[in-house]
Amino acid sequence: MTPLPKKKTSHARQGERRAHLRAKTSAVVSCPQCTQPKVPHHVCPTCGTYDGREVIELKTKTKKTS
């Protein structure tokens, strides 16, 4: 037979144990070039710059004329 707990674990103690499992909000900063929100230490998805220089060249969306 496997061992069983002698007493019920309270919700407070259960919450203390699971305190690190909470959902964390991601940090967001504004891009210095285009002022759009972006993740810190990543290339801006809107303008493609990082640290004041263009890192990736983004394709601009063009509308189809029919």
mmJSON file of the N, C-alpha and C atoms, coordinates in Angstrom:
{"data_MODEL":{"atom_site":{
"group_PDB":["ATOM","ATOM","ATOM","ATOM","ATOM","ATOM","ATOM","ATOM","ATOM","ATOM","ATOM","ATOM","ATOM","ATOM","ATOM","ATOM","ATOM","ATOM","ATOM","ATOM","ATOM","ATOM","ATOM","ATOM","ATOM","ATOM","ATOM","ATOM","ATOM","ATOM","ATOM","ATOM","ATOM","ATOM","ATOM","ATOM","ATOM","ATOM","ATOM","ATOM","ATOM","ATOM","ATOM","ATOM","ATOM","ATOM","ATOM","ATOM","ATOM","ATOM","ATOM","ATOM","ATOM","ATOM","ATOM","ATOM","ATOM","ATOM","ATOM","ATOM","ATOM","ATOM","ATOM","ATOM","ATOM","ATOM","ATOM","ATOM","ATOM","ATOM","ATOM","ATOM","ATOM","ATOM","ATOM","ATOM","ATOM","ATOM","ATOM","ATOM","ATOM","ATOM","ATOM","ATOM","ATOM","ATOM","ATOM","ATOM","ATOM","ATOM","ATOM","ATOM","ATOM","ATOM","ATOM","ATOM","ATOM","ATOM","ATOM","ATOM","ATOM","ATOM","ATOM","ATOM","ATOM","ATOM","ATOM","ATOM","ATOM","ATOM","ATOM","ATOM","ATOM","ATOM","ATOM","ATOM","ATOM","ATOM","ATOM","ATOM","ATOM","ATOM","ATOM","ATOM","ATOM","ATOM","ATOM","ATOM","ATOM","ATOM","ATOM","ATOM","ATOM","ATOM","ATOM","ATOM","ATOM","ATOM","ATOM","ATOM","ATOM","ATOM","ATOM","ATOM","ATOM","ATOM","ATOM","ATOM","ATOM","ATOM","ATOM","ATOM","ATOM","ATOM","ATOM","ATOM","ATOM","ATOM","ATOM","ATOM","ATOM","ATOM","ATOM","ATOM","ATOM","ATOM","ATOM","ATOM","ATOM","ATOM","ATOM","ATOM","ATOM","ATOM","ATOM","ATOM","ATOM","ATOM","ATOM","ATOM","ATOM","ATOM","ATOM","ATOM","ATOM","ATOM","ATOM","ATOM","ATOM","ATOM","ATOM","ATOM","ATOM","ATOM","ATOM","ATOM","ATOM","ATOM"],
"id":[1,2,3,4,5,6,7,8,9,10,11,12,13,14,15,16,17,18,19,20,21,22,23,24,25,26,27,28,29,30,31,32,33,34,35,36,37,38,39,40,41,42,43,44,45,46,47,48,49,50,51,52,53,54,55,56,57,58,59,60,61,62,63,64,65,66,67,68,69,70,71,72,73,74,75,76,77,78,79,80,81,82,83,84,85,86,87,88,89,90,91,92,93,94,95,96,97,98,99,100,101,102,103,104,105,106,107,108,109,110,111,112,113,114,115,116,117,118,119,120,121,122,123,124,125,126,127,128,129,130,131,132,133,134,135,136,137,138,139,140,141,142,143,144,145,146,147,148,149,150,151,152,153,154,155,156,157,158,159,160,161,162,163,164,165,166,167,168,169,170,171,172,173,174,175,176,177,178,179,180,181,182,183,184,185,186,187,188,189,190,191,192,193,194,195,196,197,198],
"type_symbol":["N","C","C","N","C","C","N","C","C","N","C","C","N","C","C","N","C","C","N","C","C","N","C","C","N","C","C","N","C","C","N","C","C","N","C","C","N","C","C","N","C","C","N","C","C","N","C","C","N","C","C","N","C","C","N","C","C","N","C","C","N","C","C","N","C","C","N","C","C","N","C","C","N","C","C","N","C","C","N","C","C","N","C","C","N","C","C","N","C","C","N","C","C","N","C","C","N","C","C","N","C","C","N","C","C","N","C","C","N","C","C","N","C","C","N","C","C","N","C","C","N","C","C","N","C","C","N","C","C","N","C","C","N","C","C","N","C","C","N","C","C","N","C","C","N","C","C","N","C","C","N","C","C","N","C","C","N","C","C","N","C","C","N","C","C","N","C","C","N","C","C","N","C","C","N","C","C","N","C","C","N","C","C","N","C","C","N","C","C","N","C","C","N","C","C","N","C","C"],
"label_atom_id":["N","CA","C","N","CA","C","N","CA","C","N","CA","C","N","CA","C","N","CA","C","N","CA","C","N","CA","C","N","CA","C","N","CA","C","N","CA","C","N","CA","C","N","CA","C","N","CA","C","N","CA","C","N","CA","C","N","CA","C","N","CA","C","N","CA","C","N","CA","C","N","CA","C","N","CA","C","N","CA","C","N","CA","C","N","CA","C","N","CA","C","N","CA","C","N","CA","C","N","CA","C","N","CA","C","N","CA","C","N","CA","C","N","CA","C","N","CA","C","N","CA","C","N","CA","C","N","CA","C","N","CA","C","N","CA","C","N","CA","C","N","CA","C","N","CA","C","N","CA","C","N","CA","C","N","CA","C","N","CA","C","N","CA","C","N","CA","C","N","CA","C","N","CA","C","N","CA","C","N","CA","C","N","CA","C","N","CA","C","N","CA","C","N","CA","C","N","CA","C","N","CA","C","N","CA","C","N","CA","C","N","CA","C","N","CA","C","N","CA","C","N","CA","C","N","CA","C","N","CA","C"],
"label_alt_id":[null,null,null,null,null,null,null,null,null,null,null,null,null,null,null,null,null,null,null,null,null,null,null,null,null,null,null,null,null,null,null,null,null,null,null,null,null,null,null,null,null,null,null,null,null,null,null,null,null,null,null,null,null,null,null,null,null,null,null,null,null,null,null,null,null,null,null,null,null,null,null,null,null,null,null,null,null,null,null,null,null,null,null,null,null,null,null,null,null,null,null,null,null,null,null,null,null,null,null,null,null,null,null,null,null,null,null,null,null,null,null,null,null,null,null,null,null,null,null,null,null,null,null,null,null,null,null,null,null,null,null,null,null,null,null,null,null,null,null,null,null,null,null,null,null,null,null,null,null,null,null,null,null,null,null,null,null,null,null,null,null,null,null,null,null,null,null,null,null,null,null,null,null,null,null,null,null,null,null,null,null,null,null,null,null,null,null,null,null,null,null,null,null,null,null,null,null,null],
"label_comp_id":["MET","MET","MET","THR","THR","THR","PRO","PRO","PRO","LEU","LEU","LEU","PRO","PRO","PRO","LYS","LYS","LYS","LYS","LYS","LYS","LYS","LYS","LYS","THR","THR","THR","SER","SER","SER","HIS","HIS","HIS","ALA","ALA","ALA","ARG","ARG","ARG","GLN","GLN","GLN","GLY","GLY","GLY","GLU","GLU","GLU","ARG","ARG","ARG","ARG","ARG","ARG","ALA","ALA","ALA","HIS","HIS","HIS","LEU","LEU","LEU","ARG","ARG","ARG","ALA","ALA","ALA","LYS","LYS","LYS","THR","THR","THR","SER","SER","SER","ALA","ALA","ALA","VAL","VAL","VAL","VAL","VAL","VAL","SER","SER","SER","CYS","CYS","CYS","PRO","PRO","PRO","GLN","GLN","GLN","CYS","CYS","CYS","THR","THR","THR","GLN","GLN","GLN","PRO","PRO","PRO","LYS","LYS","LYS","VAL","VAL","VAL","PRO","PRO","PRO","HIS","HIS","HIS","HIS","HIS","HIS","VAL","VAL","VAL","CYS","CYS","CYS","PRO","PRO","PRO","THR","THR","THR","CYS","CYS","CYS","GLY","GLY","GLY","THR","THR","THR","TYR","TYR","TYR","ASP","ASP","ASP","GLY","GLY","GLY","ARG","ARG","ARG","GLU","GLU","GLU","VAL","VAL","VAL","ILE","ILE","ILE","GLU","GLU","GLU","LEU","LEU","LEU","LYS","LYS","LYS","THR","THR","THR","LYS","LYS","LYS","THR","THR","THR","LYS","LYS","LYS","LYS","LYS","LYS","THR","THR","THR","SER","SER","SER"],
"label_asym_id":["A","A","A","A","A","A","A","A","A","A","A","A","A","A","A","A","A","A","A","A","A","A","A","A","A","A","A","A","A","A","A","A","A","A","A","A","A","A","A","A","A","A","A","A","A","A","A","A","A","A","A","A","A","A","A","A","A","A","A","A","A","A","A","A","A","A","A","A","A","A","A","A","A","A","A","A","A","A","A","A","A","A","A","A","A","A","A","A","A","A","A","A","A","A","A","A","A","A","A","A","A","A","A","A","A","A","A","A","A","A","A","A","A","A","A","A","A","A","A","A","A","A","A","A","A","A","A","A","A","A","A","A","A","A","A","A","A","A","A","A","A","A","A","A","A","A","A","A","A","A","A","A","A","A","A","A","A","A","A","A","A","A","A","A","A","A","A","A","A","A","A","A","A","A","A","A","A","A","A","A","A","A","A","A","A","A","A","A","A","A","A","A","A","A","A","A","A","A"],
"label_entity_id":["1","1","1","1","1","1","1","1","1","1","1","1","1","1","1","1","1","1","1","1","1","1","1","1","1","1","1","1","1","1","1","1","1","1","1","1","1","1","1","1","1","1","1","1","1","1","1","1","1","1","1","1","1","1","1","1","1","1","1","1","1","1","1","1","1","1","1","1","1","1","1","1","1","1","1","1","1","1","1","1","1","1","1","1","1","1","1","1","1","1","1","1","1","1","1","1","1","1","1","1","1","1","1","1","1","1","1","1","1","1","1","1","1","1","1","1","1","1","1","1","1","1","1","1","1","1","1","1","1","1","1","1","1","1","1","1","1","1","1","1","1","1","1","1","1","1","1","1","1","1","1","1","1","1","1","1","1","1","1","1","1","1","1","1","1","1","1","1","1","1","1","1","1","1","1","1","1","1","1","1","1","1","1","1","1","1","1","1","1","1","1","1","1","1","1","1","1","1"],
"label_seq_id":[1,1,1,2,2,2,3,3,3,4,4,4,5,5,5,6,6,6,7,7,7,8,8,8,9,9,9,10,10,10,11,11,11,12,12,12,13,13,13,14,14,14,15,15,15,16,16,16,17,17,17,18,18,18,19,19,19,20,20,20,21,21,21,22,22,22,23,23,23,24,24,24,25,25,25,26,26,26,27,27,27,28,28,28,29,29,29,30,30,30,31,31,31,32,32,32,33,33,33,34,34,34,35,35,35,36,36,36,37,37,37,38,38,38,39,39,39,40,40,40,41,41,41,42,42,42,43,43,43,44,44,44,45,45,45,46,46,46,47,47,47,48,48,48,49,49,49,50,50,50,51,51,51,52,52,52,53,53,53,54,54,54,55,55,55,56,56,56,57,57,57,58,58,58,59,59,59,60,60,60,61,61,61,62,62,62,63,63,63,64,64,64,65,65,65,66,66,66],
"pdbx_PDB_ins_code":[null,null,null,null,null,null,null,null,null,null,null,null,null,null,null,null,null,null,null,null,null,null,null,null,null,null,null,null,null,null,null,null,null,null,null,null,null,null,null,null,null,null,null,null,null,null,null,null,null,null,null,null,null,null,null,null,null,null,null,null,null,null,null,null,null,null,null,null,null,null,null,null,null,null,null,null,null,null,null,null,null,null,null,null,null,null,null,null,null,null,null,null,null,null,null,null,null,null,null,null,null,null,null,null,null,null,null,null,null,null,null,null,null,null,null,null,null,null,null,null,null,null,null,null,null,null,null,null,null,null,null,null,null,null,null,null,null,null,null,null,null,null,null,null,null,null,null,null,null,null,null,null,null,null,null,null,null,null,null,null,null,null,null,null,null,null,null,null,null,null,null,null,null,null,null,null,null,null,null,null,null,null,null,null,null,null,null,null,null,null,null,null,null,null,null,null,null,null],
"Cartn_x":[0.838,0.0,0.887,0.493,1.313,1.001,1.951,1.709,0.72,-0.117,-1.122,-0.873,-1.284,-1.116,-2.015,-1.49,-2.258,-3.345,-3.067,-4.035,-4.246,-5.388,-5.692,-4.825,-4.287,-3.506,-4.467,-4.298,-5.201,-4.945,-5.939,-5.809,-4.68,-4.478,-3.413,-2.035,-1.844,-0.555,-0.343,-1.4,-1.342,-0.959,-1.518,-1.203,0.232,0.764,2.168,3.097,2.749,3.577,3.521,2.369,2.194,2.381,3.012,3.135,3.924,4.866,5.685,4.993,3.824,3.138,2.189,2.19,1.271,1.643,0.681,0.914,1.67,2.731,3.551,3.253,3.232,3.03,4.356,4.321,5.543,5.871,7.146,7.591,7.476,7.031,6.884,7.463,8.289,8.841,8.487,8.629,8.337,9.627,9.509,10.642,11.066,12.357,12.785,12.609,12.569,12.415,10.946,10.087,8.703,7.69,8.147,7.334,6.231,6.373,5.433,5.903,5.005,5.421,6.203,7.247,8.064,8.619,9.099,9.714,11.135,11.586,12.942,14.009,15.095,16.254,15.896,14.911,14.527,14.382,14.446,14.251,12.793,12.576,11.223,10.511,9.346,8.653,8.035,7.871,7.243,8.238,9.376,10.33,11.615,11.877,13.04,14.349,14.319,15.558,15.868,17.149,17.618,18.844,18.85,19.977,20.312,19.288,19.484,19.888,19.951,20.313,19.338,19.191,18.27,18.918,18.262,18.814,18.183,16.865,16.185,15.387,15.307,14.542,13.144,12.148,10.779,10.121,9.322,8.573,7.333,7.06,5.862,4.705,3.546,2.37,1.797,1.568,0.966,-0.41,-1.323,-2.671,-2.725,-3.463,-3.624,-4.7,-4.376,-5.361,-5.865,-7.167,-7.705,-8.751],
"Cartn_y":[-1.174,0.0,1.243,2.222,3.43,4.367,5.203,6.126,7.222,7.606,8.634,9.816,11.022,12.16,12.025,12.432,12.311,13.373,14.582,15.675,16.291,16.96,17.648,18.904,19.148,20.367,21.522,22.605,23.744,24.482,25.295,26.054,27.078,27.648,28.638,28.005,26.848,26.167,25.681,25.254,24.824,26.009,27.19,28.39,28.838,28.687,29.042,28.168,26.921,25.989,26.301,26.788,27.055,28.522,29.305,30.751,31.074,30.252,30.531,30.119,29.518,29.05,30.087,31.303,32.326,32.767,33.329,33.832,35.153,35.286,36.492,37.355,38.66,39.575,39.79,39.831,40.032,41.515,41.826,43.215,43.761,45.002,45.647,47.051,47.433,48.781,49.363,50.661,51.276,51.383,51.169,51.248,52.714,53.029,54.428,54.995,54.133,54.623,54.88,53.877,53.978,54.106,54.061,54.172,53.114,51.998,50.888,49.977,49.27,48.372,47.177,46.792,45.64,44.992,43.771,43.054,43.587,43.85,44.379,43.387,43.92,43.162,42.278,42.685,41.985,42.998,42.512,43.359,43.81,45.064,45.596,44.931,44.331,43.671,44.653,45.904,46.883,47.506,47.992,48.689,47.899,46.817,45.967,46.524,47.433,48.005,47.424,47.455,47.061,47.892,48.521,49.331,50.458,51.063,52.224,51.922,50.653,50.337,49.308,49.326,48.402,47.028,46.054,44.701,43.818,43.896,43.11,44.045,43.664,44.454,43.856,44.668,44.184,44.473,43.532,43.73,44.551,45.536,46.334,45.679,45.717,45.106,46.08,45.571,46.395,45.844,46.727,46.302,45.891,44.826,44.366,45.216,45.665,46.421,45.524,45.323,44.425,45.111],
"Cartn_z":[0.0,0.0,0.0,-0.766,-0.849,0.311,0.7,1.812,1.415,2.35,2.136,3.076,2.699,3.601,4.83,5.994,7.234,7.337,6.788,6.878,5.509,5.337,4.084,3.984,2.797,2.56,2.313,3.069,2.937,1.623,1.211,-0.031,0.07,1.244,1.43,1.245,1.847,1.718,0.286,-0.351,-1.742,-2.634,-2.328,-3.087,-2.895,-1.677,-1.422,-2.257,-2.38,-3.142,-4.634,-5.104,-6.525,-6.88,-6.035,-6.253,-7.525,-7.904,-9.084,-10.385,-10.315,-11.516,-12.107,-11.558,-12.041,-13.452,-14.145,-15.498,-15.402,-16.16,-16.121,-17.334,-17.115,-18.231,-18.939,-20.251,-21.004,-21.044,-20.968,-20.99,-22.41,-22.523,-23.819,-23.715,-24.687,-24.766,-26.127,-26.263,-27.559,-28.371,-29.664,-30.574,-30.707,-30.62,-30.752,-32.165,-33.197,-34.573,-34.916,-34.687,-35.147,-34.005,-32.776,-31.545,-31.445,-32.13,-32.006,-30.865,-30.194,-29.114,-29.647,-28.896,-29.269,-28.013,-28.139,-27.033,-26.855,-25.62,-25.448,-25.922,-26.445,-26.944,-28.128,-28.923,-30.14,-31.273,-32.49,-33.659,-33.685,-34.037,-34.131,-35.31,-35.089,-36.195,-37.179,-36.79,-37.66,-38.628,-38.101,-38.976,-39.235,-38.484,-38.742,-38.227,-37.249,-36.716,-35.356,-35.024,-33.697,-33.381,-32.23,-31.755,-32.725,-33.318,-34.172,-35.603,-36.001,-37.38,-37.938,-39.255,-39.899,-39.982,-39.4,-39.341,-40.404,-40.544,-41.56,-42.453,-43.701,-44.656,-44.741,-44.418,-44.423,-45.757,-46.21,-47.446,-47.126,-47.943,-47.726,-48.451,-47.82,-48.422,-49.454,-50.636,-51.687,-52.023,-52.296,-52.646,-54.111,-54.363,-55.734,-56.412,-57.583,-58.364,-59.47,-59.524,-60.539,-61.376],
"occupancy":[1.0,1.0,1.0,1.0,1.0,1.0,1.0,1.0,1.0,1.0,1.0,1.0,1.0,1.0,1.0,1.0,1.0,1.0,1.0,1.0,1.0,1.0,1.0,1.0,1.0,1.0,1.0,1.0,1.0,1.0,1.0,1.0,1.0,1.0,1.0,1.0,1.0,1.0,1.0,1.0,1.0,1.0,1.0,1.0,1.0,1.0,1.0,1.0,1.0,1.0,1.0,1.0,1.0,1.0,1.0,1.0,1.0,1.0,1.0,1.0,1.0,1.0,1.0,1.0,1.0,1.0,1.0,1.0,1.0,1.0,1.0,1.0,1.0,1.0,1.0,1.0,1.0,1.0,1.0,1.0,1.0,1.0,1.0,1.0,1.0,1.0,1.0,1.0,1.0,1.0,1.0,1.0,1.0,1.0,1.0,1.0,1.0,1.0,1.0,1.0,1.0,1.0,1.0,1.0,1.0,1.0,1.0,1.0,1.0,1.0,1.0,1.0,1.0,1.0,1.0,1.0,1.0,1.0,1.0,1.0,1.0,1.0,1.0,1.0,1.0,1.0,1.0,1.0,1.0,1.0,1.0,1.0,1.0,1.0,1.0,1.0,1.0,1.0,1.0,1.0,1.0,1.0,1.0,1.0,1.0,1.0,1.0,1.0,1.0,1.0,1.0,1.0,1.0,1.0,1.0,1.0,1.0,1.0,1.0,1.0,1.0,1.0,1.0,1.0,1.0,1.0,1.0,1.0,1.0,1.0,1.0,1.0,1.0,1.0,1.0,1.0,1.0,1.0,1.0,1.0,1.0,1.0,1.0,1.0,1.0,1.0,1.0,1.0,1.0,1.0,1.0,1.0,1.0,1.0,1.0,1.0,1.0,1.0],
"B_iso_or_equiv":[0.0,0.0,0.0,0.0,0.0,0.0,0.0,0.0,0.0,0.0,0.0,0.0,0.0,0.0,0.0,0.0,0.0,0.0,0.0,0.0,0.0,0.0,0.0,0.0,0.0,0.0,0.0,0.0,0.0,0.0,0.0,0.0,0.0,0.0,0.0,0.0,0.0,0.0,0.0,0.0,0.0,0.0,0.0,0.0,0.0,0.0,0.0,0.0,0.0,0.0,0.0,0.0,0.0,0.0,0.0,0.0,0.0,0.0,0.0,0.0,0.0,0.0,0.0,0.0,0.0,0.0,0.0,0.0,0.0,0.0,0.0,0.0,0.0,0.0,0.0,0.0,0.0,0.0,0.0,0.0,0.0,0.0,0.0,0.0,0.0,0.0,0.0,0.0,0.0,0.0,0.0,0.0,0.0,0.0,0.0,0.0,0.0,0.0,0.0,0.0,0.0,0.0,0.0,0.0,0.0,0.0,0.0,0.0,0.0,0.0,0.0,0.0,0.0,0.0,0.0,0.0,0.0,0.0,0.0,0.0,0.0,0.0,0.0,0.0,0.0,0.0,0.0,0.0,0.0,0.0,0.0,0.0,0.0,0.0,0.0,0.0,0.0,0.0,0.0,0.0,0.0,0.0,0.0,0.0,0.0,0.0,0.0,0.0,0.0,0.0,0.0,0.0,0.0,0.0,0.0,0.0,0.0,0.0,0.0,0.0,0.0,0.0,0.0,0.0,0.0,0.0,0.0,0.0,0.0,0.0,0.0,0.0,0.0,0.0,0.0,0.0,0.0,0.0,0.0,0.0,0.0,0.0,0.0,0.0,0.0,0.0,0.0,0.0,0.0,0.0,0.0,0.0,0.0,0.0,0.0,0.0,0.0,0.0],
"pdbx_formal_charge":[null,null,null,null,null,null,null,null,null,null,null,null,null,null,null,null,null,null,null,null,null,null,null,null,null,null,null,null,null,null,null,null,null,null,null,null,null,null,null,null,null,null,null,null,null,null,null,null,null,null,null,null,null,null,null,null,null,null,null,null,null,null,null,null,null,null,null,null,null,null,null,null,null,null,null,null,null,null,null,null,null,null,null,null,null,null,null,null,null,null,null,null,null,null,null,null,null,null,null,null,null,null,null,null,null,null,null,null,null,null,null,null,null,null,null,null,null,null,null,null,null,null,null,null,null,null,null,null,null,null,null,null,null,null,null,null,null,null,null,null,null,null,null,null,null,null,null,null,null,null,null,null,null,null,null,null,null,null,null,null,null,null,null,null,null,null,null,null,null,null,null,null,null,null,null,null,null,null,null,null,null,null,null,null,null,null,null,null,null,null,null,null,null,null,null,null,null,null],
"auth_seq_id":[1,1,1,2,2,2,3,3,3,4,4,4,5,5,5,6,6,6,7,7,7,8,8,8,9,9,9,10,10,10,11,11,11,12,12,12,13,13,13,14,14,14,15,15,15,16,16,16,17,17,17,18,18,18,19,19,19,20,20,20,21,21,21,22,22,22,23,23,23,24,24,24,25,25,25,26,26,26,27,27,27,28,28,28,29,29,29,30,30,30,31,31,31,32,32,32,33,33,33,34,34,34,35,35,35,36,36,36,37,37,37,38,38,38,39,39,39,40,40,40,41,41,41,42,42,42,43,43,43,44,44,44,45,45,45,46,46,46,47,47,47,48,48,48,49,49,49,50,50,50,51,51,51,52,52,52,53,53,53,54,54,54,55,55,55,56,56,56,57,57,57,58,58,58,59,59,59,60,60,60,61,61,61,62,62,62,63,63,63,64,64,64,65,65,65,66,66,66],
"auth_comp_id":["MET","MET","MET","THR","THR","THR","PRO","PRO","PRO","LEU","LEU","LEU","PRO","PRO","PRO","LYS","LYS","LYS","LYS","LYS","LYS","LYS","LYS","LYS","THR","THR","THR","SER","SER","SER","HIS","HIS","HIS","ALA","ALA","ALA","ARG","ARG","ARG","GLN","GLN","GLN","GLY","GLY","GLY","GLU","GLU","GLU","ARG","ARG","ARG","ARG","ARG","ARG","ALA","ALA","ALA","HIS","HIS","HIS","LEU","LEU","LEU","ARG","ARG","ARG","ALA","ALA","ALA","LYS","LYS","LYS","THR","THR","THR","SER","SER","SER","ALA","ALA","ALA","VAL","VAL","VAL","VAL","VAL","VAL","SER","SER","SER","CYS","CYS","CYS","PRO","PRO","PRO","GLN","GLN","GLN","CYS","CYS","CYS","THR","THR","THR","GLN","GLN","GLN","PRO","PRO","PRO","LYS","LYS","LYS","VAL","VAL","VAL","PRO","PRO","PRO","HIS","HIS","HIS","HIS","HIS","HIS","VAL","VAL","VAL","CYS","CYS","CYS","PRO","PRO","PRO","THR","THR","THR","CYS","CYS","CYS","GLY","GLY","GLY","THR","THR","THR","TYR","TYR","TYR","ASP","ASP","ASP","GLY","GLY","GLY","ARG","ARG","ARG","GLU","GLU","GLU","VAL","VAL","VAL","ILE","ILE","ILE","GLU","GLU","GLU","LEU","LEU","LEU","LYS","LYS","LYS","THR","THR","THR","LYS","LYS","LYS","THR","THR","THR","LYS","LYS","LYS","LYS","LYS","LYS","THR","THR","THR","SER","SER","SER"],
"auth_asym_id":["A","A","A","A","A","A","A","A","A","A","A","A","A","A","A","A","A","A","A","A","A","A","A","A","A","A","A","A","A","A","A","A","A","A","A","A","A","A","A","A","A","A","A","A","A","A","A","A","A","A","A","A","A","A","A","A","A","A","A","A","A","A","A","A","A","A","A","A","A","A","A","A","A","A","A","A","A","A","A","A","A","A","A","A","A","A","A","A","A","A","A","A","A","A","A","A","A","A","A","A","A","A","A","A","A","A","A","A","A","A","A","A","A","A","A","A","A","A","A","A","A","A","A","A","A","A","A","A","A","A","A","A","A","A","A","A","A","A","A","A","A","A","A","A","A","A","A","A","A","A","A","A","A","A","A","A","A","A","A","A","A","A","A","A","A","A","A","A","A","A","A","A","A","A","A","A","A","A","A","A","A","A","A","A","A","A","A","A","A","A","A","A","A","A","A","A","A","A"],
"auth_atom_id":["N","CA","C","N","CA","C","N","CA","C","N","CA","C","N","CA","C","N","CA","C","N","CA","C","N","CA","C","N","CA","C","N","CA","C","N","CA","C","N","CA","C","N","CA","C","N","CA","C","N","CA","C","N","CA","C","N","CA","C","N","CA","C","N","CA","C","N","CA","C","N","CA","C","N","CA","C","N","CA","C","N","CA","C","N","CA","C","N","CA","C","N","CA","C","N","CA","C","N","CA","C","N","CA","C","N","CA","C","N","CA","C","N","CA","C","N","CA","C","N","CA","C","N","CA","C","N","CA","C","N","CA","C","N","CA","C","N","CA","C","N","CA","C","N","CA","C","N","CA","C","N","CA","C","N","CA","C","N","CA","C","N","CA","C","N","CA","C","N","CA","C","N","CA","C","N","CA","C","N","CA","C","N","CA","C","N","CA","C","N","CA","C","N","CA","C","N","CA","C","N","CA","C","N","CA","C","N","CA","C","N","CA","C","N","CA","C","N","CA","C","N","CA","C","N","CA","C","N","CA","C"],
"pdbx_PDB_model_num":[1,1,1,1,1,1,1,1,1,1,1,1,1,1,1,1,1,1,1,1,1,1,1,1,1,1,1,1,1,1,1,1,1,1,1,1,1,1,1,1,1,1,1,1,1,1,1,1,1,1,1,1,1,1,1,1,1,1,1,1,1,1,1,1,1,1,1,1,1,1,1,1,1,1,1,1,1,1,1,1,1,1,1,1,1,1,1,1,1,1,1,1,1,1,1,1,1,1,1,1,1,1,1,1,1,1,1,1,1,1,1,1,1,1,1,1,1,1,1,1,1,1,1,1,1,1,1,1,1,1,1,1,1,1,1,1,1,1,1,1,1,1,1,1,1,1,1,1,1,1,1,1,1,1,1,1,1,1,1,1,1,1,1,1,1,1,1,1,1,1,1,1,1,1,1,1,1,1,1,1,1,1,1,1,1,1,1,1,1,1,1,1,1,1,1,1,1,1]
}}}
